Amino acid sequence: MMRTDRLAVHGIEAVGHHGVLDTERRDGQVFKVDLVLGVDTSVASRTDDLQDTVDYGTLVEAVKRAVETDPVDLIETLAQRIADLCLRVSRVQWTEVTVHKPEAPIEAAFSDVAVTILRSRP
């Protein structure tokens, strides 16, 4: 799975209303997403044509919309939603998705809460 080229986009920010608490659903908070995509870039490197690789600009827009809509309780569910989006792109062989919830309602000092999932085509 990890023997392909890797295309990464880190720190995609969007406000979502995910969480189990009423205040999280009502007020929303910033989520950050990191993507790593397994993509064969050999054709694109020869042709220098966007059609031969992943249009990460379009994918980032879709990820941002996925965070901003349809609230869920768990960041694990959100990460799976994003992984499914990535794998719909025909050139993506596998994806590693990390969803960060830096404003999670925890009664302690912390810098981040994150879940990372790795998914591939069957």
C-alpha positions in Angstrom: 0.0 0.0 0.0 2.7 2.5 0.8 4.9 1.7 -2.2 3.5 4.5 -4.3 4.3 8.2 -4.6 2.8 10.4 -1.9 1.0 13.6 -2.4 0.2 15.5 0.8 -1.9 18.5 1.8 -1.6 19.5 5.5 -3.6 21.9 7.6 -6.9 22.2 5.7 -9.0 24.3 8.0 -12.8 24.4 8.2 -15.4 25.1 10.8 -17.7 22.2 11.6 -20.4 21.4 14.1 -19.2 17.9 15.0 -19.2 16.4 18.5 -21.4 14.8 21.1 -22.0 17.9 23.2 -24.9 20.3 22.4 -22.5 23.2 22.6 -20.2 21.7 19.9 -23.2 21.2 17.6 -24.6 24.7 18.3 -21.4 26.8 18.3 -19.1 24.8 16.0 -15.3 24.8 16.1 -12.3 24.7 13.8 -11.2 21.3 12.5 -7.9 20.7 10.6 -7.3 17.9 8.2 -4.1 16.4 6.8 -4.2 14.3 3.7 -1.6 11.9 2.3 -2.6 10.3 -1.0 -0.9 7.3 -2.6 -0.7 8.3 -6.3 1.4 7.2 -9.2 2.9 10.5 -10.4 5.1 9.0 -13.1 2.7 9.9 -16.0 2.1 13.4 -14.8 5.8 14.0 -14.3 6.3 13.2 -18.0 3.3 15.0 -19.4 3.2 18.0 -17.0 -0.6 17.8 -17.4 -3.0 18.2 -14.4 -5.3 15.6 -15.9 -2.6 12.9 -15.3 -2.5 13.5 -11.5 -4.8 14.5 -8.6 -6.3 18.0 -8.7 -5.6 18.6 -5.0 -7.3 22.1 -5.2 -10.6 20.5 -6.1 -10.1 17.7 -3.6 -9.4 20.3 -0.8 -12.6 22.1 -1.6 -14.5 18.8 -1.3 -12.8 18.0 2.0 -13.7 21.5 3.3 -17.3 21.0 2.4 -17.3 17.6 4.1 -16.2 19.2 7.3 -18.6 22.1 7.1 -21.8 20.0 6.5 -23.7 17.1 7.9 -22.5 17.1 11.6 -21.5 13.8 13.1 -20.6 12.8 16.7 -17.1 11.4 16.2 -14.0 12.6 14.4 -13.5 8.9 13.4 -16.7 9.2 11.3 -15.6 12.4 9.8 -12.2 10.9 8.9 -13.9 8.0 7.2 -16.1 10.4 5.2 -13.0 12.3 4.0 -11.2 9.0 3.2 -14.2 7.9 1.1 -14.0 11.3 -0.8 -10.3 10.8 -1.5 -10.8 7.2 -2.8 -13.4 8.4 -5.2 -10.6 10.0 -7.1 -9.6 7.3 -9.6 -5.8 8.0 -9.3 -5.8 7.7 -5.5 -4.7 4.2 -4.5 -4.7 4.8 -0.8 -5.1 7.6 1.7 -4.1 8.6 5.2 -6.4 11.1 6.7 -5.8 12.9 10.0 -8.6 14.9 11.5 -7.5 17.4 14.2 -9.9 18.8 16.8 -7.7 21.3 18.6 -10.6 23.0 20.5 -12.0 19.7 21.8 -13.9 20.3 25.1 -11.4 18.7 27.5 -10.9 20.0 31.0 -7.1 20.0 30.8 -4.3 21.7 29.0 -3.6 20.0 25.7 -2.5 21.0 22.2 -4.5 18.8 20.0 -6.8 15.8 19.7 -6.5 13.9 16.4 -7.4 10.6 14.7 -5.5 9.2 11.8 -6.9 6.5 9.5 -5.4 4.6 6.6 -7.7 3.4 3.9 -7.1 1.8 0.5 -8.9 0.5 -2.5 -10.1 -3.1 -2.0 
